[in-house]
């Protein structure tokens, strides 16, 4: 099809993907899965609301992948993946991203090549899934399987939770009326005293 003089094929193609016909753009914007479109220079050309929230971004204009994937290990993974996109391959991989505030978010990404009308790959469409809670669940399951001491178990769980949900102090309590369970109350935190207290209640309490 004829195109306007001065219009770039790459822009035409990525605009076609990021400004979809009526109805389809709304589906992407409302999706719970993060959708990100980039060009081969790693510029973000489109990100839906789920992706923006996932990455802690207010908007995608002027954003490059290097500002999201800051460590060298993640960038090496992305280099290999973009090479695969150029070759026309679909990829599925896990990588660590960073939000602007410095917090980390583990992602599982499915990447698909975006070709122009001549079959040349000019960009990539990525489907982003935050696997932070899945990693936390796996960590807690692993702690349950490997730690037997009650105090060490609760300490390890508190540390695992703090990685995903930062807190200054956490309090947990359990009370049993039938006396068939261990009753415990503990607080865990980073106060100036480094407080970490445990109380195991006896049957009378």
N, C-alpha and C positions, 0 to 999 in steps of 0.2 A: 504494500500500500504506500502511496505517496506520503511524504512527511514534510513538515514545514522546513524551509531553509534555516540552517543554523541549529536545528534541534538535534541533539545527540541520541544515537540509538540506545546507549546505556540508560540515559535519562528516560527515554520513551518506555523502555522495558520496565524499569523499576517503578516509574510512575504508574504504569499499568497495573503492577502488583500492589502498590500501596494505596492507590486511589481506585478501588474496585467499583464496578457498577453498583447502582443502588441496591441495597439489601445485603450484599455480600460483605461490604466493609463493616456493617453493623454486627454481623456474625463474628468477625475477627475481634472487633472492639469489645464485644461482650463475652468472649471466650475466657474460661478460667485457665487455659493453657497460654503461656507466654508466647507471643508470635513476634519475631524480629526479622526484618529484612535488611541486609547489608549489601554494599557493592564490594568489588574485589579489592578496593583500597581500604577496607575495614570501616568505612563510614556507615553509621546506622541511618537507613533511609525511612524506616518505619518501625514502630514498636507499639503494640496494643497496650491497653490499660493494665492487664495482668502482668505483662513484662515490665512495665514501668514501676509498678508496685513491688514486684519481685526484686528489682534492681535498685529500688530507692531513688528513682529518677522522677523529676517533675515533667520532663519532656525529652524527646530524642534529637531535636535539632542540634547539630554541632557535636554530637557524641560519637566517639570512635571506640572500637572494641578495646584498644589498649587502655582506656580509662576504666574499663569494667574488669578486664582480665590483666591484673597488674604484675603477677609474679611470672618468672621466666618459664616455670613448668607449664602453666596454663597457656602461655603464648606459644610454646613449642607444640602443644597439642593442637592449638588453633591453626598454626602454620601447616601442619600435616593435613588437617581437615580441609582447609581452603584449597590445598593442592588436590585433594580428592574431589572437591566440588568442581574445580576447573576441569577435571577429567570426566565429569558427569556422574560421579558416584554419590549415592546417599550414604550418610554416616550417622552413627549413634554413639555418643561418648559422654563421659562424665568429666566435669571440670569445675574448678573453684573460681567464683567471681567475687568482686568486692563492690559494696555500696559506697556512695560518696562519703558516708560517715566512718568508713574503715571497717565496718562489720562484714563478715564473710558469708557467702551463701553458696552451698554446693548445688550444682545444677546437673541435670541430665538433659542433653540436647540432641535432638534429631535434626540434621542439616540436609537440605535439599537444594540442588543446583537450580538457578534461574537462567535459562537460555534466552537469547534474543531470537528474532525471526530467522536468523541464519544458523541457529544452533550453537552459537558461541556463548559460553557461560559468562554472564556479566554480573552476577550476584548470587546470594544464597539466602534461602528462607530457613530460619531456625525456629524449632518448636522447643520452648524452654519449660522445664519442670523443676520446681524447687524440691529437692530431696532431703532437706534439712530434718524434717520430722521423721522421715524413714531412717536416716542415719542415727538419729537419737534413739529410736525404737530398737534398732539393731544393737546399739551400744548398751542399752539397758538390758536387753536379752543376754548379751554376752557377759555383762557384770553378774547377772543372776546365776548364770551357769558356772562362773569361775570363782566367785568370792563367797566364802562361807561365813566368816566372822561378821556379826551383826553391825558393829561399829564401822568396820572397813567397807561393808556393803553400802551403808547409808552415805558414808563420805564419798564413795565412788559415784553413787547415783547423783548426789548433790553437784559434784564436779561436772558430770555429764550434762545435767540439766542447765548448769550455768553457761556452758558453751553455746547452747541454743537459745536460752532465755536468760540473759544477764539479770542478776538481782543483787541487791545490797545485803539482804537477809531473807532467809526462807525459814518458815516454821511449819512443822508437820506434826499432827497429833493423831493418835488412834486410841479409842476407848472401847472396851468390850464389856458388855453387861453379863455375858454368860461365863466369863473367866476362862474360856477355852482358848483364848488367843493371848499372845504377848502384847501388853499395852506399853506404848512408848510415846514420849514427847521429846522433840529435839528442835533446836534452832541452829542455823548454820549461816555464817556471814563473814563479811570483811570489815568488822568494826575496828576501831583503833586498838582495842584490846585483843583483837584476833579471836573473838569469842567463838567457842564451839562447845556446846553443852549437851549432855545426854542424860535423860532421866528414864529409868525403867521402873515402871510402877509395879508394886507387889499386889497380891490378890486383895488385900484389905483396901488398897487405894482405888 
